[in-house]
Amino acid sequence: MAEFRDSVDIAAPPETVFEYLTTNAGMEAWMGRYADLDPTPGGRFAVDIAGHPVRGEYLHVERPSRVVVSWGFAGSEDLPAGASTVEFRLTATTTGTRLDLRHSNLPSAEVPGHANGWANFLPRLAVAGAGGDPGPDNWVPHSA
């Protein structure tokens, strides 16, 4: 299994950024077209991204510094619901928050597509988290 890491600086405090990882409206602002979240350990993590149903559960929720979810796609044989893990670490900085992302337990073939997706969505989170409007999301996943 492989891992993908990235980070982004957000001009907002961790408490604000945390809401974009744990509320339906927050998640929909930057990533999904639909979110149904229960941000408690064992709680539901369901986000539809560009027509793909990401399903998993919250594994760890530590306000306002860390969120860990299981991640996969409903009906997928390559990366089934809950098969991988996404960790968001939020660290206060002098200008806001540094968000470090670690997406682990990915099949090697899934890394390029997820790297492409995170390259689209993390900048959108930076805009939304800072109070801006990232605009409509027209991202389309790369075909394998």
C-alpha atoms as one frame of an Amber mdcrd trajectory, in Angstrom:
protein
   0.000   0.000   0.000   1.090   3.541  -0.720   0.705   6.945   0.855   0.170
  10.480  -0.415   1.058  13.620   1.555   0.434  17.299   0.924  -0.129  20.493
   2.868  -1.739  23.887   2.481  -1.649  27.150   4.417  -5.037  28.658   5.237
  -5.603  32.241   6.404  -7.946  31.231   9.228  -7.501  29.796  12.724  -7.605
  26.008  13.246 -11.011  26.302  14.936 -12.471  27.699  11.705 -10.723  25.218
   9.401 -11.867  22.345  11.623 -15.499  23.200  10.777 -14.750  22.624   7.073
 -13.766  19.029   7.924 -16.644  18.206  10.247 -19.826  19.929   9.043 -21.980
  19.192   6.014 -22.014  22.822   4.839 -18.281  23.169   5.445 -17.365  20.054
   3.466 -19.724  20.944   0.620 -18.118  24.400   0.364 -14.804  23.001  -0.856
 -15.061  19.328  -1.734 -18.336  17.592  -2.194 -21.613  18.218  -3.866 -23.254
  16.340  -0.991 -22.061  15.562   2.525 -23.628  13.570   5.353 -21.251  13.715
   8.299 -21.342  12.553  11.911 -17.967  13.741  13.270 -17.680  11.378  16.206
 -15.441   8.298  16.367 -17.315   5.608  14.442 -19.617   8.233  12.919 -20.573
   8.422   9.268 -18.333  10.100   6.649 -20.213  10.326   3.339 -19.249  12.819
   0.627 -20.111  12.718  -3.066 -17.219  14.102  -5.101 -17.707  14.649  -8.847
 -20.276  11.862  -8.909 -18.162   9.446  -6.853 -19.592   8.350  -3.488 -16.789
   8.484  -0.900 -17.826   6.469   2.136 -16.141   5.741   5.442 -16.262   6.818
   9.047 -14.616   9.224  11.419 -11.829   7.390  13.244 -10.411  10.221  15.356
 -11.748  13.707  16.050  -9.620  16.038  18.172 -10.970  19.585  18.070  -9.384
  21.706  16.595  -6.160  19.950  15.638  -6.795  16.544  14.058  -9.394  14.658
  12.042  -8.922  11.104  10.751 -11.431   9.358   8.487 -11.576   6.078   6.640
 -12.059   6.625   2.894 -13.102   4.616  -0.126 -15.773   4.436  -2.787 -19.133
   2.729  -2.452 -19.226  -0.192  -4.894 -15.518  -0.054  -5.779 -13.394  -3.188
  -5.926 -10.146  -1.180  -6.215 -10.717   1.047  -3.180 -13.854  -0.059  -1.309
 -15.637   2.134   1.211 -13.424   2.723   4.252 -10.356   0.958   2.791  -7.894
   3.863   3.066  -7.271   6.503   5.723  -7.142  10.292   5.436  -5.610  12.294
   8.264  -5.879  16.076   8.516  -3.562  17.766  11.035  -4.198  21.424  11.787
  -1.413  23.540  13.255  -1.769  27.192  14.215   0.666  29.541  12.448   1.244
  33.286  12.623  -0.966  33.699   9.524  -3.640  31.098  10.293  -3.410  27.324
   9.922  -1.126  24.842   8.256  -3.114  21.775   7.211  -1.047  18.627   6.688
  -2.795  15.833   4.816  -1.764  12.181   4.843  -3.764   9.734   2.717  -2.544
   6.223   3.540  -3.346   2.597   2.679  -3.874   3.516  -0.969  -3.288   0.884
  -3.651  -0.348   2.166  -5.744  -2.583   2.485  -8.807  -4.856   4.878  -6.858
  -2.131   7.361  -5.848  -1.980   9.432  -9.083  -5.751   9.959  -9.179  -5.921
  10.902  -5.513  -2.894  13.210  -5.859  -4.736  14.949  -8.707  -7.892  15.235
  -6.617  -6.130  16.629  -3.552  -4.273  19.123  -5.817  -7.699  20.431  -6.835
  -9.427  20.346  -3.474  -6.807  21.590  -0.979  -6.559  25.041  -2.666 -10.380
  25.182  -2.623 -10.267  24.482   1.133  -7.746  27.321   1.559 -10.132  29.752
  -0.170 -13.267  28.551   1.642 -11.554  28.295   5.022 -10.379  31.900   4.726
 -13.973  33.016   4.116 -13.826  33.176   0.326 -15.916  31.518  -2.347 -13.929
  28.916  -4.304 -16.600  29.015  -7.014 -18.171  26.042  -8.749 -16.119  22.883
  -8.747 -15.713  21.519 -12.268 -13.014  18.994 -11.411 -13.165  15.735 -13.320
 -11.156  12.734 -12.104  -8.390  11.476 -14.363  -9.224   8.197 -16.062  -7.003
   5.283 -15.278
